[in-house]
Amino acid sequence: MASSKGYLDFILDQTAGLSGVTYRAMMGEYILYYRGKIVGGIYDDRLLVKPTAAANRLLPDAPRELPYPGAKEMLLVEEVDDREFLCELLCAIADELPDGKR
């Protein structure tokens, strides 16, 4: 099942407090970037994020799910209605990721 543009728009609205959240459509799903770094994605209308140390700390009980068969496990974000938490989460994840190639 592909993700809906409506769910993507909802997540982008929830993270509108952050400057620099972007996305790329890929095979019916959406990869999410913050500050040019891949922080997660929307898969089957679920927000999944990279399981960095900060993400694990902020989401200690989050289920680990596969975005698609053969992929690495990611953390399911169930607190999508909490704008402040989502912004904190994406910032913490991006802080831990290395800068991309330039």
Secondary structure, DSSP 8 states (H G I E B T S, - for coil): ----HHHHHHHHHHTTTSTTEEEEEETTEEEEEETTEEEEEEETTEEEE---HHHHHHSTT--EE-SSTTS--EEE---TT-HHHHHHHHHHHHHHS-----
